[in-house]
């Protein structure tokens, strides 16, 4: 029997595994081992029972010693901070594709140049201005300077 409640490894949101879009809308849900978080839309593999049992036994120390405290977006960064893009939480693929053209893909490193009047990112040699909604949909992890 699979775990009933799952925790997203990206944003930490706990949700009922039976209420995911994968369960109700995906025709491959019986053959697929991935689960989609309803909060941030991050897809992740379900944890094997042995690992899940060990985490419950040892608490949060097992497997998450260096994990992020919470998911950050570009809107959470301060001017001059550098970050690695983890996930583009856009609703459709068209926005993700449009951002990918500018080099904004998971794994790329960005620097926030300014926050107001729009969020301006430096991605390699590209400078990109984003509105607050788009900046809030880009999940990042701070990197050491």
Residue, then its C-alpha position, 0 to 999 in steps of 0.5 A: x500500500x502506498x503512502x497516503x500523504x506525500x510531502x513535496x521535496x521542493x516546497x515542503x507542501x504536504x498533500x493527500x496522494x489521492x487528490x493529485x492531478x496525476x490520480x484524476x487526470x492523467x491516463x498514465x497514472x497507473x504506470x507512472x512513478x511520478x507525482x505532481x505537487x498541487x502547490x508548485x507543480x514539481x514532479x517527483x518520484x514517490x519514495x520507496x517504502x523502506x526510505x519512508x519508514x526510515x524517515x518516519x523512524x528517524x524524523x527529518x534528519x534522514x535524507x534531508x540534512x542539507x535540504x532547503x528550508x522553503x522554496x524561494x522564488x525570484x521575488x524573494x531575492x534581493x538585488x545583487x543576489x545569485x541563484x540557481x533556477x530549480x523549477x519554472x512553475x508556469x501553468x502552461x508550457x508556452x511560458x516555460x518555452x518563452x523563458x527557455x529561449x532567453x536561457x532561463x531553464x532549470x539549472x541555469x544561474x541567474x543574478x537579480x539586478x533590480x526589483x522595481x519597477x520590474x524584476x531584472x535578471x542577468x542570465x549569462x550574457x542576457x538581461x531579462x525584465x519580468x513582471x511580478x507574476x512571472x518572477x513569482x513563478x520561478x523557483x530558485x535556490x540561493x548560491x554562494x557568492 
